[in-house]
Amino acid sequence: MCVSVRVRILGEEHLIKGDAPADYIKKLAQHVDTHLWKIQQSNPTLPRHKAAILAALNIADELERLRVEHDELLKLMEEAN
């Protein structure tokens, strides 16, 4: 089921369409918004498109670290069995 959700990122409203529940899409948008605001606050003259690239890299780093941690936990569970 496709849903449309209005979210605000860096003060701009965006209409996001997706198959995920509206609350999930809002949560993702809030996560992105938080990263972008932190970058903009620490680098106020940085253009928005560069802030978006840094935010994407930060979020990708979070994801990769969690994947590694997940894989390590799976290995520990397999060894314990």
N, CA and C atoms as a LAMMPS dump frame, in Angstrom:
ITEM: TIMESTEP
0
ITEM: NUMBER OF ATOMS
243
ITEM: BOX BOUNDS ff ff ff
-5.0000000000000000e+02 5.0000000000000000e+02
-5.0000000000000000e+02 5.0000000000000000e+02
-5.0000000000000000e+02 5.0000000000000000e+02
ITEM: ATOMS id mol type element x y z
1 1 1 N 0.845 -1.179 0
2 1 2 C 0 0 0
3 1 3 C 0.891 1.243 0
4 2 1 N 0.741 2.096 -0.943
5 2 2 C 1.535 3.318 -1.062
6 2 3 C 0.901 4.422 -0.209
7 3 1 N 1.745 5.062 0.615
8 3 2 C 1.269 6.172 1.438
9 3 3 C 2.036 7.428 1.064
10 4 1 N 1.424 8.567 1.292
11 4 2 C 2.068 9.867 1.099
12 4 3 C 2.161 10.542 2.458
13 5 1 N 3.361 11.009 2.783
14 5 2 C 3.597 11.608 4.094
15 5 3 C 4.315 12.936 3.901
16 6 1 N 3.837 13.973 4.557
17 6 2 C 4.516 15.268 4.533
18 6 3 C 5.484 15.312 5.711
19 7 1 N 6.736 15.634 5.401
20 7 2 C 7.766 15.739 6.435
21 7 3 C 8.51 17.052 6.252
22 8 1 N 9.186 17.491 7.316
23 8 2 C 10.016 18.697 7.247
24 8 3 C 11.465 18.29 7.485
25 9 1 N 12.315 18.689 6.555
26 9 2 C 13.748 18.445 6.674
27 9 3 C 14.446 19.775 6.425
28 10 1 N 15.235 20.198 7.409
29 10 2 C 15.892 21.515 7.374
30 10 3 C 14.902 22.641 7.095
31 11 1 N 13.73 22.532 7.691
32 11 2 C 12.731 23.577 7.562
33 11 3 C 11.933 23.565 6.272
34 12 1 N 12.246 22.648 5.377
35 12 2 C 11.513 22.557 4.111
36 12 3 C 10.561 21.369 4.148
37 13 1 N 9.366 21.58 3.628
38 13 2 C 8.385 20.501 3.583
39 13 3 C 8.608 19.646 2.34
40 14 1 N 8.52 18.337 2.539
41 14 2 C 8.672 17.381 1.444
42 14 3 C 7.538 16.372 1.503
43 15 1 N 7.06 15.96 0.351
44 15 2 C 6.058 14.907 0.268
45 15 3 C 6.784 13.622 -0.104
46 16 1 N 6.729 12.652 0.791
47 16 2 C 7.403 11.376 0.593
48 16 3 C 6.344 10.313 0.341
49 17 1 N 6.539 9.547 -0.709
50 17 2 C 5.64 8.438 -1.011
51 17 3 C 6.403 7.139 -0.828
52 18 1 N 5.76 6.168 -0.198
53 18 2 C 6.423 4.887 0.012
54 18 3 C 5.46 3.822 0.474
55 19 1 N 5.99 2.62 0.59
56 19 2 C 5.185 1.478 1.017
57 19 3 C 5.235 1.258 2.524
58 20 1 N 6.112 1.955 3.202
59 20 2 C 6.255 1.801 4.648
60 20 3 C 5.157 2.587 5.367
61 21 1 N 4.877 2.229 6.624
62 21 2 C 3.895 2.987 7.403
63 21 3 C 4.324 4.452 7.561
64 22 1 N 3.352 5.332 7.657
65 22 2 C 3.614 6.771 7.76
66 22 3 C 4.527 7.099 8.937
67 23 1 N 4.297 6.474 10.088
68 23 2 C 5.126 6.754 11.266
69 23 3 C 6.584 6.377 11.028
70 24 1 N 6.807 5.311 10.295
71 24 2 C 8.175 4.883 9.984
72 24 3 C 8.86 5.901 9.076
73 25 1 N 8.157 6.365 8.064
74 25 2 C 8.707 7.37 7.147
75 25 3 C 9.029 8.652 7.908
76 26 1 N 8.134 9.057 8.811
77 26 2 C 8.38 10.252 9.624
78 26 3 C 9.612 10.077 10.508
79 27 1 N 9.784 8.874 11.054
80 27 2 C 10.944 8.593 11.901
81 27 3 C 12.235 8.69 11.095
82 28 1 N 12.235 8.155 9.881
83 28 2 C 13.413 8.247 9.015
84 28 3 C 13.721 9.702 8.677
85 29 1 N 12.687 10.455 8.343
86 29 2 C 12.876 11.868 8.003
87 29 3 C 13.435 12.637 9.195
88 30 1 N 12.972 12.321 10.383
89 30 2 C 13.479 12.985 11.592
90 30 3 C 14.955 12.66 11.801
91 31 1 N 15.333 11.423 11.532
92 31 2 C 16.735 11.007 11.661
93 31 3 C 17.617 11.803 10.693
94 32 1 N 17.179 11.914 9.457
95 32 2 C 17.918 12.682 8.449
96 32 3 C 17.979 14.152 8.86
97 33 1 N 16.856 14.693 9.291
98 33 2 C 16.792 16.092 9.706
99 33 3 C 17.764 16.372 10.852
100 34 1 N 17.813 15.484 11.822
101 34 2 C 18.722 15.647 12.957
102 34 3 C 20.173 15.691 12.49
103 35 1 N 20.544 14.767 11.611
104 35 2 C 21.916 14.767 11.083
105 35 3 C 22.218 16.07 10.35
106 36 1 N 21.296 16.501 9.517
107 36 2 C 21.52 17.721 8.742
108 36 3 C 21.639 18.95 9.632
109 37 1 N 20.783 19.06 10.655
110 37 2 C 20.859 20.211 11.555
111 37 3 C 22.191 20.246 12.291
112 38 1 N 22.67 19.076 12.737
113 38 2 C 23.963 19.034 13.437
114 38 3 C 25.086 19.506 12.523
115 39 1 N 25.066 19.052 11.284
116 39 2 C 26.095 19.453 10.321
117 39 3 C 26 20.945 10.036
118 40 1 N 24.792 21.445 9.823
119 40 2 C 24.606 22.867 9.531
120 40 3 C 25.027 23.741 10.709
121 41 1 N 24.767 23.29 11.937
122 41 2 C 25.154 24.07 13.112
123 41 3 C 26.667 24.145 13.269
124 42 1 N 27.356 23.047 12.953
125 42 2 C 28.81 23.06 13.113
126 42 3 C 29.529 23.645 11.899
127 43 1 N 28.83 23.746 10.763
128 43 2 C 29.4 24.31 9.527
129 43 3 C 28.371 25.231 8.868
130 44 1 N 28.084 26.391 9.461
131 44 2 C 26.987 27.233 8.969
132 44 3 C 27.14 27.745 7.537
133 45 1 N 28.348 27.802 7.019
134 45 2 C 28.532 28.304 5.651
135 45 3 C 28.547 27.182 4.61
136 46 1 N 28.442 25.947 5.063
137 46 2 C 28.463 24.803 4.151
138 46 3 C 27.186 24.775 3.314
139 47 1 N 27.294 24.678 2
140 47 2 C 26.087 24.592 1.163
141 47 3 C 25.252 23.357 1.524
142 48 1 N 23.954 23.484 1.35
143 48 2 C 23.05 22.395 1.736
144 48 3 C 23.356 21.085 1.025
145 49 1 N 23.734 21.156 -0.241
146 49 2 C 23.993 19.9 -0.953
147 49 3 C 25.221 19.19 -0.379
148 50 1 N 26.193 19.947 0.103
149 50 2 C 27.363 19.322 0.73
150 50 3 C 27.004 18.785 2.118
151 51 1 N 26.136 19.491 2.827
152 51 2 C 25.658 18.992 4.117
153 51 3 C 24.894 17.687 3.919
154 52 1 N 24.12 17.613 2.84
155 52 2 C 23.367 16.388 2.548
156 52 3 C 24.313 15.225 2.274
157 53 1 N 25.411 15.49 1.574
158 53 2 C 26.39 14.437 1.297
159 53 3 C 27.035 13.966 2.601
160 54 1 N 27.414 14.907 3.465
161 54 2 C 27.998 14.53 4.754
162 54 3 C 27.009 13.741 5.605
163 55 1 N 25.747 14.164 5.609
164 55 2 C 24.727 13.441 6.37
165 55 3 C 24.565 12.025 5.83
166 56 1 N 24.55 11.887 4.508
167 56 2 C 24.426 10.556 3.901
168 56 3 C 25.605 9.675 4.296
169 57 1 N 26.808 10.232 4.286
170 57 2 C 27.988 9.461 4.691
171 57 3 C 27.927 9.086 6.17
172 58 1 N 27.483 10 7.014
173 58 2 C 27.345 9.697 8.445
174 58 3 C 26.334 8.582 8.682
175 59 1 N 25.211 8.646 7.989
176 59 2 C 24.178 7.621 8.147
177 59 3 C 24.665 6.287 7.588
178 60 1 N 25.391 6.313 6.468
179 60 2 C 25.961 5.082 5.907
180 60 3 C 26.971 4.476 6.884
181 61 1 N 27.752 5.328 7.545
182 61 2 C 28.702 4.85 8.551
183 61 3 C 27.969 4.175 9.707
184 62 1 N 26.897 4.794 10.195
185 62 2 C 26.085 4.183 11.257
186 62 3 C 25.601 2.803 10.828
187 63 1 N 25.078 2.727 9.619
188 63 2 C 24.543 1.471 9.101
189 63 3 C 25.626 0.4 9.024
190 64 1 N 26.782 0.747 8.483
191 64 2 C 27.864 -0.234 8.342
192 64 3 C 28.355 -0.715 9.703
193 65 1 N 28.49 0.206 10.656
194 65 2 C 28.922 -0.197 12.004
195 65 3 C 27.908 -1.147 12.635
196 66 1 N 26.621 -0.883 12.431
197 66 2 C 25.586 -1.768 12.967
198 66 3 C 25.593 -3.118 12.266
199 67 1 N 25.87 -3.14 10.97
200 67 2 C 25.969 -4.419 10.246
201 67 3 C 27.115 -5.258 10.791
202 68 1 N 28.263 -4.631 11.005
203 68 2 C 29.42 -5.35 11.547
204 68 3 C 29.092 -5.888 12.937
205 69 1 N 28.496 -5.053 13.769
206 69 2 C 28.117 -5.48 15.115
207 69 3 C 27.119 -6.634 15.052
208 70 1 N 26.166 -6.551 14.158
209 70 2 C 25.162 -7.605 13.984
210 70 3 C 25.832 -8.913 13.582
211 71 1 N 26.743 -8.85 12.615
212 71 2 C 27.45 -10.05 12.163
213 71 3 C 28.267 -10.669 13.295
214 72 1 N 28.918 -9.825 14.088
215 72 2 C 29.699 -10.326 15.22
216 72 3 C 28.806 -11.01 16.247
217 73 1 N 27.641 -10.429 16.504
218 73 2 C 26.705 -11.042 17.45
219 73 3 C 26.176 -12.371 16.923
220 74 1 N 25.896 -12.441 15.62
221 74 2 C 25.445 -13.705 15.034
222 74 3 C 26.511 -14.784 15.18
223 75 1 N 27.772 -14.427 14.95
224 75 2 C 28.869 -15.387 15.1
225 75 3 C 28.972 -15.872 16.542
226 76 1 N 28.838 -14.962 17.488
227 76 2 C 28.881 -15.346 18.9
228 76 3 C 27.745 -16.294 19.25
229 77 1 N 26.565 -16.027 18.71
230 77 2 C 25.42 -16.902 18.972
231 77 3 C 25.649 -18.282 18.371
232 78 1 N 26.207 -18.339 17.165
233 78 2 C 26.488 -19.622 16.523
234 78 3 C 27.53 -20.402 17.319
235 79 1 N 28.55 -19.715 17.808
236 79 2 C 29.59 -20.371 18.596
237 79 3 C 29.044 -20.887 19.919
238 80 1 N 28.063 -20.184 20.485
239 80 2 C 27.481 -20.581 21.763
240 80 3 C 26.598 -21.816 21.625
241 81 1 N 26.101 -22.065 20.429
242 81 2 C 25.204 -23.219 20.224
243 81 3 C 25.97 -24.401 19.866
